[in-house]
């Protein structure tokens, strides 16, 4: 069997998401999870903030092992270790598991300047490990600056989820990311499709204008290469040496099959992606979209 580097994103299990703003049905989720088991998907990415995503994963205990689940929690309204552990236990109840593999801090940037909050998260996660609720923990971030700030705290960074895509290549050549990987940090890459817009064959009305210019340039380059924008966007992951898993959402079994095959067969020539323009920050970061 080919190597599986997919971490299946589950936001569309619980929320309408992506260019088509669609939430999957129960049967579609079941089909995806059945096929995920067939091809050996190692991780599933979820969070309390993803609607009823955790509850849906809880419906399929036989298809998703606890050791394969990565969830995320926010510290915005949590002020003690017991608050954090209560939040985690509630997630586990929704997931119908006694433990899961990993918890990531969801709103890292929002609390990064608050030493007490970061230490609260670290202390809480260490207690969660000691009591068998999780195996490891880490952070979901938006920038290298956040990662470097996290490195100033006492506990090593063991897991990271970062954004990167073929039009947002801020991290690909980062020595800092390479060193983290060498030190044993498991790095998950999200946003490879920029919430679906890089793989969408049509330019959404929301992005006519500045974003539309970049997307049209990208799609013309894909046409010259002879590959679909979807395949090119995903295959870019194979160019990132420090990356371990690609966090991708899928709408169907056939789409997951195609993504799995792409990751195992398509390698982009370096000249192709380095020649593409990079998106400015206000277009890279979905939080800045109006």
C-alpha positions as CSV (number, residue, x, y, z in Angstrom):
1,X,0.0,0.0,0.0
2,X,1.2,3.5,-0.8
3,X,2.2,5.8,2.1
4,X,-0.7,7.8,3.5
5,X,0.2,11.4,4.4
6,X,-3.4,12.6,4.7
7,X,-5.0,14.1,7.8
8,X,-8.7,14.2,6.9
9,X,-10.2,17.6,7.8
10,X,-13.7,17.3,9.2
11,X,-14.9,20.9,9.3
12,X,-17.4,20.1,6.5
13,X,-18.8,17.2,8.7
14,X,-20.2,19.9,11.0
15,X,-20.4,23.2,9.1
16,X,-21.1,24.5,5.6
17,X,-17.6,25.1,4.3
18,X,-15.6,26.0,1.2
19,X,-16.6,27.7,-2.1
20,X,-19.8,25.7,-2.3
21,X,-20.6,26.3,1.4
22,X,-21.8,22.7,1.8
23,X,-22.1,20.5,4.9
24,X,-21.8,16.7,4.3
25,X,-24.7,14.4,5.0
26,X,-24.5,11.5,7.4
27,X,-24.2,9.0,4.6
28,X,-21.5,11.0,2.9
29,X,-19.5,11.1,6.1
30,X,-19.9,7.4,6.6
31,X,-18.7,6.7,3.0
32,X,-15.6,9.0,3.5
33,X,-14.7,7.3,6.8
34,X,-15.1,3.8,5.3
35,X,-12.8,4.7,2.5
36,X,-10.4,6.4,4.9
37,X,-10.1,3.1,6.8
38,X,-9.5,1.3,3.5
39,X,-6.5,3.5,2.5
40,X,-5.1,3.9,6.0
41,X,-5.7,7.5,6.8
42,X,-3.7,8.1,9.9
43,X,-5.3,11.3,11.3
44,X,-8.6,13.1,11.5
45,X,-8.6,16.8,12.3
46,X,-11.6,18.2,14.3
47,X,-12.5,20.8,16.8
48,X,-15.3,21.9,19.1
49,X,-15.7,25.0,16.9
50,X,-16.6,22.7,13.8
51,X,-20.3,22.5,14.5
52,X,-21.2,18.9,15.3
53,X,-18.1,17.4,13.7
54,X,-17.0,15.8,17.0
55,X,-20.4,14.3,17.5
56,X,-20.4,12.8,14.0
57,X,-17.0,11.2,14.6
58,X,-18.5,9.8,17.8
59,X,-21.0,8.0,15.7
60,X,-18.3,6.0,13.9
61,X,-16.2,4.6,16.7
62,X,-15.6,1.4,14.7
63,X,-14.1,3.4,11.8
64,X,-11.8,5.9,13.5
65,X,-9.4,4.8,16.2
66,X,-8.9,7.2,19.2
67,X,-5.2,7.3,18.4
68,X,-6.0,8.8,15.0
69,X,-7.9,11.9,16.3
70,X,-6.5,15.4,16.6
71,X,-8.8,18.0,18.1
72,X,-8.5,21.6,19.0
73,X,-9.7,23.8,21.8
74,X,-9.9,27.5,22.5
75,X,-8.7,29.2,25.7
76,X,-10.8,32.3,25.3
77,X,-13.1,31.6,28.2
78,X,-11.0,29.2,30.2
79,X,-9.1,30.4,33.2
80,X,-7.9,27.3,35.1
81,X,-6.6,23.8,34.6
82,X,-9.9,22.4,35.6
83,X,-11.7,24.6,33.1
84,X,-9.4,23.3,30.3
85,X,-9.8,19.7,31.4
86,X,-13.6,20.0,31.6
87,X,-13.6,21.4,28.0
88,X,-11.4,18.4,27.0
89,X,-13.6,15.9,28.7
90,X,-16.7,17.3,27.0
91,X,-15.0,16.9,23.6
92,X,-14.2,13.3,24.5
93,X,-17.8,12.7,25.5
94,X,-18.9,14.0,22.1
95,X,-16.3,11.8,20.4
96,X,-17.3,8.8,22.5
97,X,-13.7,8.1,23.4
98,X,-11.9,7.9,26.7
99,X,-8.8,9.4,25.1
100,X,-7.5,10.8,21.8
101,X,-4.1,11.3,20.3
102,X,-3.5,15.0,20.3
103,X,-5.0,18.4,21.2
104,X,-3.9,21.6,19.6
105,X,-4.4,25.1,20.9
106,X,-6.9,26.6,18.4
107,X,-6.5,30.3,19.1
108,X,-2.8,30.5,19.6
109,X,-2.3,34.0,18.2
110,X,-5.1,35.4,20.5
111,X,-3.3,34.3,23.7
112,X,0.3,34.2,22.6
113,X,1.2,37.5,24.4
114,X,-0.4,36.3,27.6
115,X,2.2,34.2,29.4
116,X,-0.3,32.9,31.9
117,X,-2.6,31.5,29.1
118,X,0.2,29.7,27.3
119,X,1.5,28.2,30.5
120,X,-2.1,27.3,31.5
121,X,-2.5,25.4,28.3
122,X,0.8,23.6,28.7
123,X,0.2,22.7,32.3
124,X,-3.3,21.5,31.5
125,X,-2.1,19.3,28.6
126,X,0.6,17.8,30.8
127,X,-2.1,16.8,33.4
128,X,-4.2,15.4,30.5
129,X,-1.3,13.3,29.4
130,X,-0.7,12.1,33.0
131,X,-4.3,11.1,33.4
132,X,-4.5,9.3,30.0
133,X,-6.8,11.7,28.2
134,X,-4.3,12.5,25.4
135,X,-0.9,11.4,24.2
136,X,0.5,14.7,23.0
137,X,-0.4,18.3,22.3
138,X,0.6,21.3,20.2
139,X,-0.5,24.5,18.4
140,X,-2.4,25.7,15.4
141,X,-0.8,28.8,14.1
142,X,-0.9,31.3,11.3
143,X,2.7,32.5,11.0
144,X,6.4,31.8,11.6
145,X,6.4,34.7,14.1
146,X,3.9,32.8,16.3
147,X,6.1,29.7,16.1
148,X,9.2,31.5,17.1
149,X,7.4,33.1,20.1
150,X,6.2,29.7,21.2
151,X,9.8,28.5,21.1
152,X,10.5,31.0,24.0
153,X,8.4,29.0,26.4
154,X,9.7,26.1,28.5
155,X,8.0,23.1,26.8
156,X,9.1,21.9,23.4
157,X,6.8,22.2,20.3
158,X,5.8,18.6,19.6
159,X,3.0,19.2,17.1
160,X,2.2,22.1,14.8
161,X,-0.6,22.9,12.3
162,X,0.5,25.6,9.8
163,X,-1.0,27.2,6.7
164,X,0.9,26.8,3.4
165,X,-0.1,26.6,-0.3
166,X,1.3,27.1,-3.7
167,X,0.4,30.8,-3.7
168,X,1.5,31.3,0.0
169,X,5.0,30.0,0.2
170,X,6.1,31.8,3.3
171,X,7.4,28.7,5.1
172,X,8.6,26.2,2.5
173,X,12.3,27.3,2.8
174,X,12.3,28.2,6.5
175,X,15.3,26.8,8.3
176,X,13.3,27.1,11.5
177,X,10.6,24.7,10.2
178,X,13.3,22.3,9.0
179,X,14.9,22.3,12.4
180,X,11.6,21.7,14.2
181,X,11.0,18.7,12.0
182,X,14.5,17.3,12.7
183,X,13.8,17.8,16.4
184,X,10.8,15.5,16.2
185,X,7.9,17.9,15.8
186,X,5.0,16.5,13.8
187,X,4.0,19.2,11.3
188,X,0.5,19.3,9.7
189,X,-0.1,21.6,6.7
190,X,-3.5,23.0,6.2
191,X,-4.9,25.5,3.7
192,X,-3.3,23.8,0.7
193,X,-6.5,24.6,-1.3
194,X,-7.0,28.0,0.4
195,X,-10.4,26.9,1.7
196,X,-11.2,25.4,-1.7
197,X,-10.6,28.4,-3.9
198,X,-7.3,27.1,-5.5
199,X,-9.0,23.9,-6.6
200,X,-12.3,25.5,-7.7
201,X,-12.5,25.6,-11.5
202,X,-14.5,28.8,-11.5
203,X,-13.6,32.2,-10.0
204,X,-16.0,32.9,-7.2
205,X,-17.8,36.2,-7.4
206,X,-16.4,37.0,-3.9
207,X,-12.9,37.0,-5.5
208,X,-13.4,38.9,-8.7
209,X,-10.9,41.6,-8.6
210,X,-7.5,41.3,-7.0
211,X,-7.8,37.7,-5.9
212,X,-9.3,36.8,-9.3
213,X,-6.1,38.0,-11.0
214,X,-3.9,35.7,-8.9
215,X,-6.3,32.8,-9.4
216,X,-6.5,33.2,-13.1
217,X,-2.7,33.4,-13.4
218,X,-2.5,30.1,-11.4
219,X,-5.1,28.3,-13.5
220,X,-3.4,29.3,-16.7
221,X,-0.1,28.0,-15.4
222,X,-1.8,24.7,-14.4
223,X,-3.3,24.4,-17.9
224,X,0.2,24.8,-19.4
225,X,1.5,22.1,-17.1
226,X,-1.3,19.8,-18.0
227,X,-2.6,19.3,-14.5
228,X,-5.8,20.4,-12.8
229,X,-5.5,23.2,-10.2
230,X,-6.7,20.7,-7.6
231,X,-3.8,18.3,-8.4
232,X,-1.3,21.0,-8.5
233,X,-2.4,22.5,-5.2
234,X,-2.2,19.2,-3.4
235,X,1.0,18.0,-5.1
236,X,2.7,21.2,-3.8
237,X,2.7,19.5,-0.4
238,X,5.2,17.0,-1.8
239,X,7.7,19.9,-2.2
240,X,7.6,20.7,1.5
241,X,10.4,18.6,3.0
242,X,9.6,19.4,6.7
243,X,5.8,18.6,6.4
244,X,4.5,15.3,7.7
245,X,0.7,15.4,7.0
246,X,-1.6,17.3,4.6
247,X,-4.8,18.4,6.3
248,X,-7.4,18.2,3.6
249,X,-11.2,18.2,3.6
250,X,-13.1,16.1,1.0
251,X,-16.6,16.2,-0.3
252,X,-16.8,12.5,-1.5
253,X,-15.1,9.1,-1.5
254,X,-14.0,9.7,-5.1
255,X,-12.4,13.0,-4.2
256,X,-10.5,11.4,-1.3
257,X,-9.4,8.7,-3.7
258,X,-8.1,11.2,-6.2
259,X,-6.3,13.2,-3.5
260,X,-4.7,10.0,-2.1
261,X,-3.4,9.0,-5.5
262,X,-2.2,12.6,-6.3
263,X,-0.1,12.7,-3.1
264,X,1.5,9.4,-4.1
265,X,2.2,10.1,-7.7
266,X,2.5,13.8,-8.6
267,X,5.7,15.7,-8.0
268,X,5.9,19.3,-9.3
269,X,9.0,20.6,-11.0
270,X,10.5,23.3,-8.7
271,X,10.7,25.8,-11.6
272,X,6.9,25.7,-11.8
273,X,5.9,26.8,-8.3
274,X,8.8,29.3,-7.7
275,X,7.7,31.1,-10.9
276,X,4.2,31.7,-9.6
277,X,3.3,35.0,-7.8
278,X,2.7,34.9,-4.1
279,X,-0.5,36.2,-2.6
280,X,-0.2,39.3,-0.4
281,X,-1.0,38.7,3.3
282,X,-4.5,40.2,3.2
283,X,-5.4,37.5,0.6
284,X,-3.5,34.7,2.2
285,X,-5.2,34.9,5.6
286,X,-9.0,34.0,5.5
287,X,-9.4,36.0,8.8
288,X,-8.7,39.2,6.7
289,X,-11.3,38.5,4.1
290,X,-14.1,40.9,4.1
